[in-house]
């Protein structure tokens, strides 16, 4: 998302992440979070609700199975600029290195 992008009230992402990977990435956003499949974060008088839902894994060939999840980010009373800033932080927290 670019800095000028309009972020809707609800953002859904299909991600390759196990529950433990979800927990680790959410801890990057807020180190005080305890492991859970849903989190509510405060944001300038509003709330951001981030929820994890496991989906069937995807198998590539015969050797590789990737976990899949639907991660929903719901903004309640959060201004557009704050939404865009959070989504940039969220995408960085869930980014993985590769090569």
Secondary structure, 3 states (H helix, E strand, C coil): CCCCCCCCCEEEEEECCCHHHHHHHHHHHCCCCCCCCEEEEEECCEEEEEEEEEEEEEEECCCEEEEEEEEEEEEECCCHHHHHHHHHHHHHHCCCCCC
